[in-house]
Amino acid sequence: TRDQAVPCEIEVSGEPHPLGSQARLAIYRVAQEALTNVTKHASPTRVSLRLAYESTGTRLIVEDFAAGTPVIPDETDGYGLSGMRERAELLGGTLTAGATGHGFRVELAVPA
């Protein structure tokens, strides 16, 4: 919110549980890259970050809500979506990303 003057909502749900250092780093880096992509590729009216502690693992969702047509980040641009997917897969997790009816969404699931 402070850096881009775009409202950013943060929600944490579930009972927090310990995460390994690699899982913590993956969550941090995916959030960082997803927010960088929002800055570079979207003109959102707001951004939502949700971190959910679940019985099977931890889920991070970064979603922008844009006023216009969403721009899909280029896979070759910086760390990008392919790098986020690789990071997730190394942990046995998944990363999905794609346009929504109102913007773009990145979802990381890391197993417990």
C-alpha positions as a printed Julia matrix, in Angstrom:
112×3 Matrix{Float64}:
   0.0     0.0     0.0
   2.7     2.46    0.99
   5.0     1.88   -2.01
   2.41    1.72   -4.79
  -0.58    3.6    -3.34
  -2.77    0.55   -3.96
  -4.85   -0.84   -1.1
  -3.48   -4.21   -0.01
  -5.46   -6.56    2.22
  -3.64   -9.22    4.23
  -5.49  -12.12    5.81
  -4.03  -14.98    7.84
  -6.27  -17.92    8.71
  -5.94  -21.24   10.48
  -3.76  -22.27   13.37
  -0.15  -21.25   12.64
   2.26  -24.17   12.64
   6.03  -24.36   12.22
   7.35  -24.3     8.67
  10.74  -25.48    7.51
  13.23  -22.89    6.32
  12.73  -23.84    2.65
   8.95  -23.57    2.94
   9.22  -20.18    4.66
  11.58  -18.97    1.96
   9.31  -20.26   -0.83
   6.28  -18.47    0.64
   8.25  -15.26    1.03
   9.76  -15.37   -2.47
   6.48  -16.25   -4.19
   4.72  -13.4    -2.38
   7.56  -11.06   -3.33
   7.54  -12.07   -7.01
   3.75  -12.03   -7.27
   3.63   -8.51   -5.83
   6.43   -7.44   -8.18
   4.39   -8.82  -11.1
   1.36   -6.84   -9.93
   3.49   -3.68   -9.97
   4.95   -4.42  -13.4
   1.96   -5.88  -15.24
  -1.28   -4.68  -13.67
  -3.07   -1.5   -12.74
  -5.04   -2.87   -9.81
  -7.59   -1.1    -7.71
  -6.57   -3.38   -4.83
  -4.45   -6.43   -3.98
  -5.22   -9.32   -1.64
  -2.72  -11.59    0.13
  -4.07  -14.59    1.99
  -1.98  -17.03    4.01
  -3.87  -20.09    5.17
  -2.49  -22.64    7.61
  -4.27  -25.87    6.72
  -4.07  -29.42    8.09
  -2.28  -30.59    4.94
   0.07  -27.64    4.57
   0.17  -23.92    3.97
  -1.45  -21.95    1.15
  -0.57  -18.47   -0.12
  -2.86  -16.61   -2.5
  -1.88  -13.29   -4.07
  -4.6   -11.75   -6.18
  -4.97   -8.41   -7.87
  -8.23   -6.76   -8.77
  -7.66   -4.65  -11.88
  -9.84   -2.05  -13.47
  -8.93   -3.16  -17.01
  -7.92   -6.31  -18.85
  -5.29   -8.28  -16.91
  -1.85   -8.63  -18.45
  -0.33  -12.1   -18.09
   3.28  -11.88  -16.88
   5.91  -13.04  -19.36
   7.45  -16.4   -18.39
  10.88  -15.12  -19.46
  10.72  -11.9   -17.47
  12.93  -12.18  -14.39
  12.24  -14.95  -11.9
   8.72  -15.2   -13.2
   6.01  -17.8   -12.96
   8.23  -20.67  -14.07
  10.67  -19.95  -11.24
   7.84  -19.82   -8.72
   6.54  -23.18  -10.0
  10.0   -24.74   -9.73
  10.36  -23.52   -6.16
   6.96  -25.04   -5.27
   7.71  -28.37   -6.97
  11.05  -28.74   -5.16
   9.04  -28.77   -1.92
   6.41  -31.19   -3.25
   3.96  -28.34   -3.58
   2.09  -26.7    -6.42
   1.76  -23.27   -7.92
  -1.13  -22.21  -10.09
  -1.46  -18.84  -11.75
  -3.82  -17.27  -14.2
  -6.17  -14.54  -15.15
  -9.45  -14.24  -13.32
 -12.52  -12.31  -14.34
 -11.18   -9.31  -12.42
  -7.37   -9.56  -12.48
  -4.68  -12.18  -11.88
  -4.2   -14.8    -9.16
  -1.15  -16.75   -7.94
  -1.72  -19.64   -5.54
   1.07  -21.56   -3.81
   0.38  -24.73   -1.83
   3.21  -26.13    0.3
   2.67  -29.5     2.02
   3.07  -29.87    5.79
